[in-house]
Amino acid sequence: RYEEREDFAVVMQPFFRNTLLPPDSKGRPDLSFFAADCFHFSVRGYAEMAMALWNNMLEPVGEKQTYNNFTHDRSKLKCPNPEKPFLSTLRNSGFRNSDLNLENTEPSVPYWAVIVAAVAGVLAGSL
């Protein structure tokens, strides 16, 4: 819909697609990334997601990182450089006239896996 526009672009940022929560020292999920309700992110979680989103916006389409490594290291932030001083879009990533079709790409996680995980989360939370 916006592919031919010169002044507007929509780009999927897949930094959260294959993310796994890192374990704590006991091997359990590190809950320090979540608020007290265990659903929303904590300040630490939001900081990690913001860094991953920023990095994704600077990565060219087709080369975007699909996970977040949760290293809590600000040095992993990417910066624009003189060769690419802009946010990456289909057009400036070189896909303007290519055969790249984002609508027909398969999701990396099947839809049923999300349902199973949600039900398991509800059951575990109610216990």
Summary of the structure (lengths in Angstrom):
residues: 127
radius of gyration: 17.7
end to end distance: 45.9
largest distance: 54.0
contacts: 251
relative contact order: 0.15
helix: 32%
strand: 5%
